[in-house]
Amino acid sequence: MVDSPTTGTRGNLAVLFGGSGFVGRHAVRQLAAGGWRIRAAERRPDLAGHLQPMGDVGQIHAIQANVRFEPSVRRAVEGADAVVNLVAVLAESGRQTFRELHVEGARRIARAAREAGARALVHISAIGADVHGGSKYARSKGEGEAAVLAEFPGAIILRPSIIFGPEDAFFNRFASLASRSPFMPLIGGDTRFQPVYVGDVAAAISAVLAGRAKPGTVYELGGPEVLTFQALLERTMDYSEQRRPLLPIPFALAKLGAALSKPLPLSLRPLTVDQVRSLQHDTIVSAKATEDGRTLAGLGIAAPRAIESVVPGYLTRFRPKGQFATYRG
């Protein structure tokens, strides 16, 4: 085993909190290919069996841990060379609150990683994270970053924009909505985003653990295109071969509708009030981050994947005549 992630990775132990999730599974695949031993810390390790085929026999192991309970976090990071925190929610539900997961959970992980002697800590945040942000989500992400750096000053923060990929909650969600709704709600059509491919976010995590990032630094991750929310909806409909009229909805009306839908299960709610607030702010890489080299390019990822090279392939299942319609004679 090597002494530091900067001099090699083969045989080192990386603990990933939330490793079985959307970004986590791609990160596990990348790190396993680089020779890391992987410990996926999960609330439900029995549901993480899909990770094991991504590596050699015994290379990937899932254990039980809940970031709301510090003893389980401490057990999870024992012997770790590197720790990655991927735990996040887009909307609160029950005890899974922004404060408990994004702030206190992140603090527990950082503290445990430092006390366990981990040499590297990667914390996944989000572009727009700000303790004074316009949404509760953004504020909790900003407070979480501060908590992590207070406990582990050398931690590296990665802030992605919207992340896309086959299992994403953005393009799939709106393609599904287009298949069921007579119109597409357009809230904040001019708000800008810089979607980044999940594989490129995983590559950034791998690059950080390989020693290509400056400790204690915040990196902003965005793809090659900056697009408005309206443009993203139009592309979603084009790729899924569905055409629905766009219905502009003022923010005030959207917040009212979101508030009225609060009694419904989270899976049935179009948007929460906090998500509507988030749509009032751009989610793009800042000019300062680009100038300082705190981007994908600064981590050695010079050609990030574009939306059109990935998204059409997994939205075919939403096409009205089926995903194999183009192959029929």
Secondary structure as GFF3:
##gff-version 3
##sequence-region A 1 329
A	DSSP	beta_strand	13	17	.	.	.	ID=ss1
A	DSSP	alpha_helix	22	33	.	.	.	ID=ss2
A	DSSP	beta_strand	37	42	.	.	.	ID=ss3
A	DSSP	three_ten_helix	45	47	.	.	.	ID=ss4
A	DSSP	three_ten_helix	49	54	.	.	.	ID=ss5
A	DSSP	beta_strand	60	64	.	.	.	ID=ss6
A	DSSP	alpha_helix	70	76	.	.	.	ID=ss7
A	DSSP	beta_strand	82	85	.	.	.	ID=ss8
A	DSSP	alpha_helix	98	98	.	.	.	ID=ss9
A	DSSP	pi_helix	99	105	.	.	.	ID=ss10
A	DSSP	alpha_helix	106	115	.	.	.	ID=ss11
A	DSSP	beta_strand	120	124	.	.	.	ID=ss12
A	DSSP	alpha_helix	136	151	.	.	.	ID=ss13
A	DSSP	beta_strand	156	160	.	.	.	ID=ss14
A	DSSP	beta_strand	163	164	.	.	.	ID=ss15
A	DSSP	alpha_helix	171	180	.	.	.	ID=ss16
A	DSSP	beta_strand	184	186	.	.	.	ID=ss17
A	DSSP	beta_strand	192	193	.	.	.	ID=ss18
A	DSSP	beta_strand	196	197	.	.	.	ID=ss19
A	DSSP	alpha_helix	198	209	.	.	.	ID=ss20
A	DSSP	beta_strand	218	221	.	.	.	ID=ss21
A	DSSP	beta_strand	227	228	.	.	.	ID=ss22
A	DSSP	alpha_helix	229	239	.	.	.	ID=ss23
A	DSSP	beta_strand	246	248	.	.	.	ID=ss24
A	DSSP	alpha_helix	251	260	.	.	.	ID=ss25
A	DSSP	three_ten_helix	266	268	.	.	.	ID=ss26
A	DSSP	alpha_helix	273	278	.	.	.	ID=ss27
A	DSSP	alpha_helix	287	292	.	.	.	ID=ss28
A	DSSP	three_ten_helix	297	299	.	.	.	ID=ss29
A	DSSP	three_ten_helix	307	309	.	.	.	ID=ss30
A	DSSP	alpha_helix	311	315	.	.	.	ID=ss31
A	DSSP	three_ten_helix	316	318	.	.	.	ID=ss32
A	DSSP	three_ten_helix	325	327	.	.	.	ID=ss33
###
